């Protein structure tokens, strides 16, 4: 998926066990383009679900994803003397991890800040409600369910993704 043009702004950070970490928005952008990377990341998460569904169909399996999204600043760098690797840290990463760990299988859970931005890009949500997040208290969360249509923002891809509803 990361080879597809619409996901060019997403970087795989690492995998640990069954956890896959990716980030977007590392470049400085204008205010108008500011959140397009978050919409691209949400499209990526939805496309991961579609891809896994296709794999399950072809292999007669029932693998499921549980995804957490968050937005905000991170600290990034290379660590390790013998086996150096790139990583990211910070509150943003911790909350995204908690969105995944407190989520429900088959769903993409986001915090209210992400919901408020992504709904403007045509994404559809179901309100989950407040959940307790270690170190943060109660956070209002939503499940990302799909996208009605590609946003009309600058840099929007004209490619229709499998989870989008398109007006004919």
Secondary structure, 3 states (H helix, E strand, C coil): CCCCHHHCCEEEEEEECCEEEEEECCCCCCCCCCCHHHHHHHHHHHHHHHHHHHHHHHHCCCCCCCEEECCCCCEEEEECCCCCEEEEECHHHHHHHHHHHCCCCCCEEEEHHHHHHHHHHCEEEEEEEEEEECCCEEEEEEEEEEECCCCCCCCCCCCCCCCECCCC
